[in-house]
Amino acid sequence: MEMTVVYETVYGTTREVAEAIADGARGAGASVTVREVAEELAEREPDLLVVGGPTHVRGMSTAWSRGKAAEDAPDGGGGDAPDGGGGDDTDQATSQGVRDWLAHLGTTGGKAATFDTHLGNPLAGGAARPIARALRRHGRDVIAREGFVLDGGKGPLRAGELDRARAWGAELAGLVA
Ligand SMILES: Cc1cc2nc3c(=O)[nH]c(=O)nc-3n(C[C@H](O)[C@H](O)[C@H](O)COP(=O)(O)O)c2cc1C
């Protein structure tokens, strides 16, 4: 089964979760591609599209919230990208959010799942639910939704969350296999 994981990040924690989900799914036999929202996606629809982002103001990020977050990021946002992104890189995470990416998504149908990173308090809200709503508007059948908890606004992830992300990735691979 083919899975594509698309994520948005400013401080890098949502990327860590995306990579852990991919690891778990690969361990369960899936073929997985991981992409940041600004990157091009293959034309072909995967068997499962997994979309995740950070929670800003209880929901998906906006241009304002990404700008605000980037002001506080040591490298201007984008986290510690595998390609050395962030810093002066023009492909910063702040340039496009998951909301903009979803707005341009085709309505091809297919299965999807969503996740977010959020703080561990009752008022935290979550981006995963609005991402799921947007995916449904674009014809996707959303089969799972999950949130991963941070210990602070810029991370780190709470202990055990990456293991939980790996397990969730494996579970997703099993659901669609
Ligand atoms: C402007 C702004 C607003 C935020 N609002 C919330 C919020 O409402 N609820 C929450 O749980 N976390 C909130 N956070 C913390 C983010 O969830 C956290 O920075 C993000 O999940 C980290 O992901 P990243 O490392 O991928 O950027 C906010 C952060 C910023 C910068």
The ligand as a Gaussian input file, in Angstrom:
#p B3LYP/6-31G(d) Opt

LIG

0 1
 C        0.756000      31.800000      17.203000
 C        0.677000      30.458000      17.898000
 C       -0.516000      30.015000      18.425000
 C       -0.602000      28.776000      19.083000
 N       -1.797000      28.347000      19.549000
 C       -1.891000      27.125000      20.107000
 C       -3.157000      26.618000      20.549000
 O       -4.193000      27.276000      20.445000
 N       -3.189000      25.372000      21.082000
 C       -2.069000      24.602000      21.213000
 O       -2.180000      23.490000      21.688000
 N       -0.856000      25.055000      20.823000
 C       -0.745000      26.281000      20.259000
 N        0.469000      26.737000      19.846000
 C        1.666000      25.885000      20.005000
 C        1.821000      25.034000      18.754000
 O        0.887000      23.980000      18.786000
 C        3.221000      24.454000      18.641000
 O        4.115000      25.538000      18.436000
 C        3.325000      23.518000      17.456000
 O        2.514000      22.385000      17.607000
 C        4.720000      23.052000      17.260000
 O        4.747000      22.399000      16.035000
 P        5.969000      22.626000      15.051000
 O        7.212000      22.329000      15.830000
 O        5.771000      21.619000      13.974000
 O        5.940000      24.017000      14.530000
 C        0.562000      27.961000      19.195000
 C        1.765000      28.419000      18.669000
 C        1.833000      29.649000      18.026000
 C        3.147000      30.096000      17.472000

